[in-house]
Each structure stands twice: as C-alpha cells, then as structure tokens.
Amino acid sequence: MKDASDPKNLIREAYRIEGITDGECRSIFMDWALSLTDPDPLPHIRTLLDRYRSDAPDHPMTAVLEQGLANPPAAKRRGGRAGRVGQG
C-alpha cells in the first residue's frame, strides 16, 4: 500500500541514512515535494513530523520538515509551453 504522505518513501529512507547532512535532507525534501500529487504539502509534512519527530528529534530531516512547515515549498514546476511562457 502506497503512503500518500511519502509516496516514494524518500523521507523514510532519509531517516535511515546514517550521517546524512542538512543539505542532503533539503535535496530529498524538494524531491519529495515534487513527488506529491496533493497541491497542499502541509498536511503531509505534519503527518511525517508526527511519525518521525519523537524518535528522531535531532535528525536533520526533522529540522528540514519543521522548516517546510514554517515555509512551505513553492508550487510545482510547470512543464511545456506554460512553464516557459506562463499563462496568457
């Protein structure tokens, strides 16, 4: 069963990587945000924090998720002509 809050298990895997850095967590977070089908990432960030924060309060991914909650990621990139030109 796929997890709607972590569809590619990117966040779960980040928590399993020993010695992962802040920069690597930020990169994984952006990949995660782009993989969501829901346009509002905030409920998913809350779900992930509820899932991982108590067991890993000092993990760099916890800090990145908390930052993402305070400053949600930008909207998804747009492809094709609309991405290059914008809507008219």
N, C-alpha and C positions, 0 to 999 in steps of 0.2 A: 504494500500500500504506500502510495506516494504521500509525502508530508507537504502540505500546501505552504507551510511556513519555511521550508527548506527543501525545495523540490529536487535539487541536485546534491543534497547532503553536503554542501560546501561549508556551512557553519559547523556542522557536526564534525567534519573532518578537520577543520581548523583547530577545534578544541583538542583533537587527538595528536596534533603535531607538536612534539616536544621542542622547545626552544624557538617557536615561531615568533617573529618580530611584529612590532606595531605596523610597519609598512606592508608586510605580507598580509596581515589581517585586514588592513584598509583595502588592499587589492582584491582579496577574497570577498569582502563586503560589497564592493562595487560589482563584481561578477554575480554575486548573489542577488543584488538589487535588480540587475538586468535580467535575471532568470525568472523573476516573479511574474505571474500573469495578472495579479491584482494590482491596480494602479496605486493603491494606498499601502505603502510598506509598514506603516506604524503599528497596526495590529500584529503583524508578523514579527516585528522587532520585539514587541512586548512579549509575545509568546516565547521567542527564543531566549530572551532575558530570564523569563520565569523558569525556563527549562535548565539553563546553564549557570546563571549567576551565583546561586547558593553554593554550588560545588566548585566553582572556579572564579571567585570574586576578583582575583588579581591577574587573571588571564588577559592578555592584550585584546582578545576578541570581545571580552566583556566590556572593556573600555570603548572599543570601536562601536559596539551595539548601543551603548549608552550615548555616545556622541551622535549616532544615527537617529536615536530617539529625539534628541535635542535639536538636531539639524537634519531633517530627512533628506535622503538622496534626491538629486534632481530627477525630473521626469525622464522617461526612457528616450533614447536617441530615436530619431526618425530616419527611416531609410528612403531610398529612391529620390524622386524629384522633390517631394515635400521636405525631406531632410536637407537638401541643398538649397532650395529656393524659399521654402516656407509656404504657408497657405496664403493665397492671394485674396 
